[in-house]
Amino acid sequence: MTATSTKETLKVEKLHVGYGKTAALHGVDMEINAGEVVALIGANGAGKSTVLRAISGLLKPSSGRITWNGQSIGAMAADRIVSAGIAHCPEERHVWPNMTVQENLALGAYLCRDKTETERRIGIAFHRFPRLRERHRQLAGTLSGGEQQMLAIARALMSEPRLLMLDEPSLGLSPKMADEVFDVVREINQHGVTVLVVEQNVHNALSVASRAYVVETGRVAASKDAAHLLNDPELLSAYLGG
């Protein structure tokens, strides 16, 4: 595993976020340390994706604090947060359908001004995702759902983040393809990237994570060891309603 600093920590403290006049998060607290895979689980509409959007700068908190390595990032522009080492792979992938796989990857490195460095990163992406290498000239919109998800993850990694946030990476995928995606998540983490994953498939999320936060109606209802939750269906049912 690539060495990571023990000081690399994301802290979310008393986070409140709303959509217009509608409150979505009500005082969320969480902490993610270097080298971890941490899962956010909960029912649809609980606020999991809103947490990621606030961390990545797509939504501005109404109050509370988000710090990355001790630096406040809650008011930062999204591109500055990417530069600081945080990448967000959004729900439903959002690849550029009329651009090739390789063009999508190149745009993922938009903050890199060195063509040779961008090509190096694309080479790493193709090594990590051989299927994308095979389809590098293919339009992204013609890929299968699983291939588009791999492209979205690879594109997020083009900024060489130290923290990768994944929103519903198995959404709409077959069980086999979902397993492949989570194998990739493990491999990414083994190479030193910290991962925060929102995932509706609780088994997938807990099988890859070391810890989990249960989000319920905009609040953190529990923080538990992932293996403990995975092996306690009654506890999961109590938190998630079945």
Secondary structure, DSSP 8 states (H G I E B T S, - for coil): -----TT-EEEEEEEEEEETTEEEEEEEEEEEETT-EEEEE-STTSSHHHHHHHHTTSS--SEEEEEETTEE-TTS-HHHHHHHTEEEE-TT----TTSBHHHHHHHHTTT---HHHHHHHHHHHHHH-HHHHHTTTSBGGGS-HHHHHHHHHHHHHTT--SEEEEESTTTT--HHHHHHHHHHHHHHHHTT-EEEEE-S-HHHHHHH-SEEEEEETTEEEEEEEHHHHHT-HHHHHHHH--
